[in-house]
Amino acid sequence: MFDIVIIGAGIVGLAIARSIAEQTDKSVLIIEKEESFGRGISSRNSEVIHSGIYYNPDSKKAAYCTRGRDMTYEFCKKYNIWVNRCGKLVVGKFHQSDDLELLYKNAQRNNVPDIRILDKREINTLEPKIEADIALQVGCTGIVSVHDLMAAFYKISQEGGHDYLYKSTVVGADPKGNGYEISIQNAQGELETVSAEWVINAAGLESDWVAQMLGDDYPTLRYSKGCYYKLSSKWRGAFNHLVYPLPDKKHGSLGIHLSFDESQMVKLGPSAHWVQDRTEDYDVEENLLDQFFTEGHRYIPGLEKEDLSPDFAGIRPKIWMDENPMPDFYISHEEDKGFPGWVNLIGIESPGLTSAIAIGEDVASWII
Ligand SMILES: Cc1cc2nc3c(=O)[nH]c(=O)nc-3n(C[C@H](O)[C@H](O)[C@H](O)COP(=O)(O)OP(=O)(O)OC[C@H]3O[C@@H](n4cnc5c(N)ncnc54)[C@H](O)[C@@H]3O)c2cc1C
């Protein structure tokens, strides 16, 4: 019997494991269906440390993102993980001034530091290759190597004596005694069981299915696929800031934005398309080229179609509630539903990577 089972070794499961390892020597088993950690949503995203400007001030997303942002910068400094606090510009045309002003006010309500509205001349000075009439500059946005961040959490967890069970899929769960019996299909296709007093469901794209092993009273996910296109090497190092359009409220995404990585290669994305059946298809459709060109060309006038080529895709786990495409995270210790010791983390889409350390700290505090 383990004290704690964590289902899913993505950034959220690993951040929880890290917090537990730093505070206690409780026994922990992390069960992961892939052959190593960080193969799910956490390895297919924009790697942006978000500021917290977008989210409803009363939401978990706002609270975890703003706390997690600062904790992530601190953690990266302590563990020497590559990070670039480059800041970002949310750009628009004159007719979008009201929307930009609303975003600015929301950022103020969320106490996001280092924000100001820029005019065309200031935008041009900061980003000569960007065309916009107005912009919101956010200084505390950055980019990070997510893989290095996860590797650091993993190392702390391993040094804490945690066990990892790979190529093993959780297929069932039942309350038993003062804990839970978890059924697993192992790498050989055989069924086995483990027991634990606490179970943390951090199963990303399958987190709703895992929760529903206990009953129907939990959110259901819809998948929203996001593709990226990369820009040719002639654009390498061409930008100093991440550049975003105003959010795409209809699809619940931040819009096709410009970001770059440690090597200064530039990419555009992610797009947003609902996936009808819940297949994990990561192909980047070539017929999206026109859409990427049109959206990128709006703020990068020098962009040409031949500069763009398909890069990679990720899938957002979206809780679909009351037709709201911008739902909050579902993070809950289910004791009120009759399941003490069971914690569900469902719908951890963006800004989940930014929020992971703060989420990890809270979940660990419920256990310890
Ligand atoms: C396109 C895109 C862009 C994004 N950009 C950003 C960004 O710039 N900044 C930001 O803060 N956030 C961003 N996000 C969100 C962020 O990537 C996620 O919130 C975060 O990675 C979720 O981590 P996770 O650990 O919950 O999920 P995952 O990384 O998917 O981990 C869950 C793990 O559970 C395992 N698993 C699933 N089912 C089972 C099972 N039954 N048994 C055993 N194991 C199981 C999976 O294999 C997986 O490894 C983005 C997301 C997407 C899709």
PDBQT file of the ligand as one rigid body, heavy atoms in Angstrom, charges set to zero:
ROOT
HETATM    1  C1  LIG A 401      -1.394  24.033 -27.825  1.00  0.00    +0.000 C 
HETATM    2  C2  LIG A 401      -1.186  24.313 -26.369  1.00  0.00    +0.000 A 
HETATM    3  C3  LIG A 401      -0.432  25.422 -25.968  1.00  0.00    +0.000 A 
HETATM    4  C4  LIG A 401      -0.247  25.699 -24.615  1.00  0.00    +0.000 A 
HETATM    5  N1  LIG A 401       0.554  26.734 -24.248  1.00  0.00    +0.000 NA
HETATM    6  C5  LIG A 401       0.751  26.997 -22.932  1.00  0.00    +0.000 A 
HETATM    7  C6  LIG A 401       1.595  28.061 -22.535  1.00  0.00    +0.000 A 
HETATM    8  O1  LIG A 401       2.259  28.694 -23.360  1.00  0.00    +0.000 OA
HETATM    9  N2  LIG A 401       1.703  28.336 -21.212  1.00  0.00    +0.000 N 
HETATM   10  C7  LIG A 401       1.016  27.637 -20.259  1.00  0.00    +0.000 A 
HETATM   11  O2  LIG A 401       1.097  27.975 -19.085  1.00  0.00    +0.000 OA
HETATM   12  N3  LIG A 401       0.243  26.571 -20.614  1.00  0.00    +0.000 NA
HETATM   13  C8  LIG A 401       0.113  26.243 -21.912  1.00  0.00    +0.000 A 
HETATM   14  N4  LIG A 401      -0.647  25.177 -22.289  1.00  0.00    +0.000 N 
HETATM   15  C9  LIG A 401      -1.243  24.360 -21.239  1.00  0.00    +0.000 C 
HETATM   16  C10 LIG A 401      -0.245  23.377 -20.640  1.00  0.00    +0.000 C 
HETATM   17  O3  LIG A 401       0.551  22.790 -21.646  1.00  0.00    +0.000 OA
HETATM   18  C11 LIG A 401      -1.038  22.305 -19.890  1.00  0.00    +0.000 C 
HETATM   19  O4  LIG A 401      -1.910  22.951 -18.983  1.00  0.00    +0.000 OA
HETATM   20  C12 LIG A 401      -0.149  21.361 -19.105  1.00  0.00    +0.000 C 
HETATM   21  O5  LIG A 401       0.890  20.860 -19.909  1.00  0.00    +0.000 OA
HETATM   22  C13 LIG A 401      -1.008  20.219 -18.578  1.00  0.00    +0.000 C 
HETATM   23  O6  LIG A 401      -0.169  19.330 -17.885  1.00  0.00    +0.000 OA
HETATM   24  P1  LIG A 401      -0.754  17.972 -17.312  1.00  0.00    +0.000 P 
HETATM   25  O7  LIG A 401       0.301  17.398 -16.466  1.00  0.00    +0.000 OA
HETATM   26  O8  LIG A 401      -2.095  18.255 -16.691  1.00  0.00    +0.000 OA
HETATM   27  O9  LIG A 401      -1.082  17.083 -18.589  1.00  0.00    +0.000 OA
HETATM   28  P2  LIG A 401      -0.112  16.106 -19.406  1.00  0.00    +0.000 P 
HETATM   29  O10 LIG A 401       1.172  16.726 -19.699  1.00  0.00    +0.000 OA
HETATM   30  O11 LIG A 401      -0.893  15.582 -20.561  1.00  0.00    +0.000 OA
HETATM   31  O12 LIG A 401       0.147  14.936 -18.374  1.00  0.00    +0.000 OA
HETATM   32  C14 LIG A 401      -0.845  13.959 -18.091  1.00  0.00    +0.000 C 
HETATM   33  C15 LIG A 401      -0.180  12.601 -18.164  1.00  0.00    +0.000 C 
HETATM   34  O13 LIG A 401      -1.124  11.621 -17.791  1.00  0.00    +0.000 OA
HETATM   35  C16 LIG A 401      -0.884  10.465 -18.559  1.00  0.00    +0.000 C 
HETATM   36  N5  LIG A 401      -2.132   9.688 -18.553  1.00  0.00    +0.000 N 
HETATM   37  C17 LIG A 401      -3.317  10.013 -19.114  1.00  0.00    +0.000 A 
HETATM   38  N6  LIG A 401      -4.233   9.060 -18.866  1.00  0.00    +0.000 NA
HETATM   39  C18 LIG A 401      -3.620   8.117 -18.122  1.00  0.00    +0.000 A 
HETATM   40  C19 LIG A 401      -4.053   6.891 -17.555  1.00  0.00    +0.000 A 
HETATM   41  N7  LIG A 401      -5.325   6.456 -17.683  1.00  0.00    +0.000 N 
HETATM   42  N8  LIG A 401      -3.140   6.166 -16.866  1.00  0.00    +0.000 NA
HETATM   43  C20 LIG A 401      -1.865   6.586 -16.720  1.00  0.00    +0.000 A 
HETATM   44  N9  LIG A 401      -1.403   7.736 -17.235  1.00  0.00    +0.000 NA
HETATM   45  C21 LIG A 401      -2.276   8.510 -17.917  1.00  0.00    +0.000 A 
HETATM   46  C22 LIG A 401      -0.527  11.018 -19.930  1.00  0.00    +0.000 C 
HETATM   47  O14 LIG A 401       0.200  10.100 -20.704  1.00  0.00    +0.000 OA
HETATM   48  C23 LIG A 401       0.277  12.254 -19.572  1.00  0.00    +0.000 C 
HETATM   49  O15 LIG A 401       1.659  12.017 -19.541  1.00  0.00    +0.000 OA
HETATM   50  C24 LIG A 401      -0.832  24.862 -23.633  1.00  0.00    +0.000 A 
HETATM   51  C25 LIG A 401      -1.581  23.753 -24.035  1.00  0.00    +0.000 A 
HETATM   52  C26 LIG A 401      -1.743  23.466 -25.383  1.00  0.00    +0.000 A 
HETATM   53  C27 LIG A 401      -2.506  22.249 -25.803  1.00  0.00    +0.000 C 
ENDROOT
TORSDOF 0
